[in-house]
Amino acid sequence: MIKNIVFDMGNVILRWDPHYIASKLSNDSLEQEVIERELFASKQWQKLDQGLLTVEEALKELKTDNPQLIRHALLHWYDYFEPFAEMVALVKELKEQGYHIYLLSNCSLQFDDYYQNIEAFKYFDDFYISARYQLLKPDLEIFKHFLSKFNLKAEECIFIDDIKANVEGAKIAKMHGYQHNGDIKKLRLYLKKQHDLPINY
C-alpha cells in the first residue's frame, strides 16, 4: 500500500533549464554562455550539490575572467527556478488525499534560501537535500539513508524523477519508481492505474 510520494525537484517540481536561467541573469549572449559553461557545467556546481563546498568556497575555486558575473549568477540563479503549475496542483491533491509528500533532491544548501518561496513546498512533509548528507543520487546509499531518516518502508514509497538512473537507483532500494518526462497526464494515469491512488486523471 502506497503511503508516501517522493519527488525530485529539478524538472519535476521546478523547471531546471540552465539556458533559460542564464538568459534571465544576463541579456548578453556571451555572458549567458559564460554562466552556463563556467558555473552550471562546472565541477564546483556538483560539489555544491554534494555539500563539499560552501558558496564562498565555490566562488574562490571557480576559474573565470568575469568573477562579478559568476557571483551574481550563483547568488541569484534560483530567483528563476519556476514551478510547474500542473505539478503543484497534483502535489496539493495528493496531500489532501492523505499521502505523505517528500522531496529527495541533488541540490546545494542554497535550498534553504529559496524553498519557503515555492508554493508547492508548503504541502511537503519533509525535505532530503543531498548537500546536507554529502550523498548524491543515483547512489544506493542516498536512498537507504532517506528511508532510514524518515522511517519509511521502501515498498510504501513512489519515487518520481526525470532521470532514468535515479529512478533505477530507487528501484534497487526497493522503492517504486517513475521517470517523469513532463507529461502530467501520463503521471496521473500511472498513479491511478498502477497504484490505485484516488486522484483525477
TANOR-V43701 format. One record per pair of residues at least 4 apart in sequence whose C-alpha atoms are under 6 Angstrom apart, sorted by the first residue. I is the first residue (numbers start at 1). J is the second residue. Records with the same first field share a line. If there is no record, write none. Layout:
BEGIN
I = J, J
END
This chain:
BEGIN
1 = 156
2 = 156, 157
3 = 99, 156
4 = 99, 100, 101, 157
5 = 101, 157, 158
6 = 101, 102, 103, 158, 159
7 = 103, 104, 159, 160
8 = 103, 104, 105, 161
9 = 13, 14, 105
10 = 14, 15, 16
11 = 15, 16
13 = 83, 84
14 = 82, 83, 84
15 = 81, 82
18 = 22
21 = 80
22 = 32
23 = 32
33 = 37
34 = 38
35 = 39
36 = 40
37 = 41
38 = 42
40 = 45
44 = 58
47 = 52, 53
48 = 52, 53, 108
49 = 106, 107, 108, 131
50 = 131, 134, 135
51 = 131, 134
53 = 57, 58
58 = 62
67 = 71
73 = 77
88 = 120
94 = 99
95 = 99
101 = 124, 125
102 = 124, 125, 126, 127
103 = 127, 128
104 = 128
105 = 129
106 = 130, 136
107 = 129, 130
108 = 131
109 = 131
111 = 115
130 = 134, 135, 136
135 = 142
137 = 166
138 = 166, 169
140 = 169
141 = 145
142 = 146
145 = 149
147 = 151, 152
154 = 174, 175
155 = 175
157 = 175
158 = 176, 177
159 = 177
160 = 178, 179
161 = 179, 180
162 = 179, 180, 181
167 = 177
170 = 175
171 = 175, 176, 177
188 = 201
189 = 193, 201
190 = 194
191 = 195, 197
192 = 196, 197
END
